């Protein structure tokens, strides 16, 4: 993204008094430039009564519009996946579900049959009814889905009217977008060379638009009431995505202050770049392996560019998404072998299929469940479906010939599940051997520790595998029983909860007693406030998003292992999350304040 302090045409000018607005910071960064106000122009929905003989034509038009909208969304999703990753492109799965929702479609058809209005009117009325119902629910996360439904509804209406989809307004100069609200597709299609940031009246941290802004590295502030009443296109704006501040007509003093912050930030980034070839080692010699998490083959380049030591988590489920049939053994083998070759001699840990929960796909026969997070997902699904599991196991074993490949099993709850999976792995080895195929027979096998039962069974699990990797995202969710995307209880999602510390401590102790290593691959591994705790608890490896690797490496290299051990011991005696977090954050601030 362009440096907004260098390219802004109004760096030292202002038209009126300086004015500050406060909102919700959803994507970090600072930007300065002229405003471009985006107004959503709703299509006028025509209304007319239809005759009985027109019914088949209206239904056919509706089906055609749904198909065209689905194709449009898939194309958009593909563009996002290729530019910023499949995980972020997965946001549009929610949009695709709208055009495939039989409940909504059937209600539109019933309305058509009953009222005999043109299909545009029937669809518009049903979609608006859905939006009103969701908007009335006392759940911020569900209320945010109204934006997704309206985005899809606009697309369907435009296809019914034979019109092109409208893109967000553009300018040939760098600018900051101001709007009442933005859809995820608006955000996804922004020109990152020209859009310096955006601010909206609506929105929250859990909105898909906010998630897209973070993925695209665009500073963003949302939730500023009546913002569009005060801003006009061409106004001089400064946006602070760290604190949620928007400044209209920033003064010279404000610009100079933020300019200094921007310079300091760039200097820190340059210094971090010098660590690329250095090992992640504490000042008193404790070596931590620093790996990266990926979802696509292409991301292997980022792993190496940011100085990670291989891949600590390759999420294979993204091979199964957005397709009608699952990948066969050969496709998977080629995919895994490419990553292994690219990263050698570093290790690549390939996690077997972790489908279900919040990840669904039409390529697999996933059960409809009332609570999918506690249902037949991940290893449970694979054990029930060896016809899906075995081709993947065989592909991973074969890819082991091309590099340093390890295999990891997700959502293991205890020894029984682990042994059942190992039995299938041994069957695959015998089959490959009988076929005369080349494969890695001594491949290391590890397990995710992401369920409390697995952490509490770590003593026995450690005797069956070569390594552990703690998936803190799910471990926290299951241990505290909190849905972290539900804003009503998001404050209860606490990585530094004393119970989580104890579960990590139990796991690392069991691993070391059994002579195996233990890593962390959840979001906690990239949180520089908590790195002192993780180092002190004895983890041997951290695996995070590639872009976070330099910051985490700097943090590790600034710490003393002995001091971190004492810190972790003190933290284990504390009774609440706030105290534990404050202790670790304070230590981090003392050791590497420049990262903050």
Secondary structure by P-SEA (a helix, b strand, c coil): cccccccccccccccccbbbbbcccccccccbbbbbbbbbbbcbbbbbbbcccaaaaaaaaaaaaaaaaaaaaaaaaaaaaacccccccccaaaaaaaaacaaaaaaaaaaaaaccccaaaaaaaaaaaaaaaaaacccaaaaaaaaaaaaaaaaaaaaaaccccccccccccbbbbbcccccaaaaaaccccccccccccccccccaaaaaaaaacccccccccccccccccccccccccccbbbbccccaaaaaaaaaaaaaaaaaaaaaaaacccccccccbbbbbbbbbbccccaaaaaaaaccccccccccccccccccccccaaaaaaaaaaaaaacccbbbbbbccccccccccccccccccccccccccaaaaaaacaaaaaaaaaaaaaaccccbbbbbbcccccaaaaaaaaaaaaaaaaaaaaaccccccccbbbbbcccaaaaaaaaaaaacccbbbbccaaaaaaaccccccccccccccccccaaaaaaaaaaaaaaaaacbbbbbccccccccccaaaaaaaccccccccccaaaaaaaaaaaccaaaaaaaaaaaaacccaaaaaaaaaaaaaacccccc
